[in-house]
Amino acid sequence: MLPTEEQLAEIAKKEEYLSEKTKLVAQRKALLEELEFAENDMEEGLIQEKRDALATHIKALASRLRQIEEWETLA
């Protein structure tokens, strides 16, 4: 089965997704360092919320990349 036009468009964006994922992982790691220096629970909570949001986005990108790799094997 050949990939659809939409799937081919997603395959073309693979490098963009990889780059974005790498950037987000670096941001999440940087927030971990900020978390160590948080001065109070409120600041710690805000940083953790940002880290959680980034984790969710990273997981979505990873899932999309796995799907793209699967489509690439069909192409």
C-alpha positions in Angstrom: 0.0 0.0 0.0 1.4 3.4 -1.0 1.3 6.3 1.4 -1.4 9.0 0.8 -0.5 12.6 0.0 -1.1 13.5 3.6 1.3 10.8 4.8 3.9 11.9 2.2 3.6 15.5 3.5 4.2 14.3 7.0 7.2 12.2 5.9 8.6 15.4 4.3 8.3 17.2 7.7 10.3 14.5 9.6 13.4 16.5 9.9 11.4 19.5 11.2 9.8 17.3 13.8 13.1 15.8 14.9 14.6 19.3 15.3 11.6 20.5 17.3 11.7 17.4 19.5 15.5 18.0 20.2 14.8 21.6 21.0 12.0 20.8 23.4 14.0 18.1 25.2 16.8 20.7 25.7 14.2 23.2 27.1 12.8 20.5 29.5 16.3 19.7 30.7 17.1 23.4 31.3 13.9 23.7 33.4 15.2 20.8 35.5 18.1 23.0 36.4 15.8 25.9 37.2 13.7 23.6 39.4 16.8 22.9 41.5 17.1 26.6 42.2 13.4 27.4 42.8 13.0 29.6 45.8 9.5 28.5 46.9 6.8 26.0 46.2 4.9 28.3 43.9 7.9 28.8 41.6 8.6 25.1 41.8 5.0 24.3 40.8 5.1 26.7 37.8 8.4 25.2 36.5 7.0 21.7 37.0 3.9 22.6 35.0 6.1 23.9 32.1 8.1 20.6 32.3 4.9 18.6 32.2 3.6 20.5 29.2 6.8 20.0 27.3 6.8 16.3 28.2 3.3 16.0 26.7 4.4 17.8 23.5 7.6 15.6 23.3 5.6 12.4 23.6 3.2 13.6 20.8 6.2 14.3 18.5 7.8 11.0 19.3 4.5 9.2 18.5 4.2 11.2 15.2 7.8 10.3 14.3 7.2 6.6 15.0 4.2 6.8 12.6 6.3 8.6 10.0 8.9 5.8 10.2 6.2 3.2 9.7 5.0 5.1 6.6 8.5 5.3 5.3 8.8 1.6 5.3 5.7 1.5 3.1 7.0 4.0 0.6 
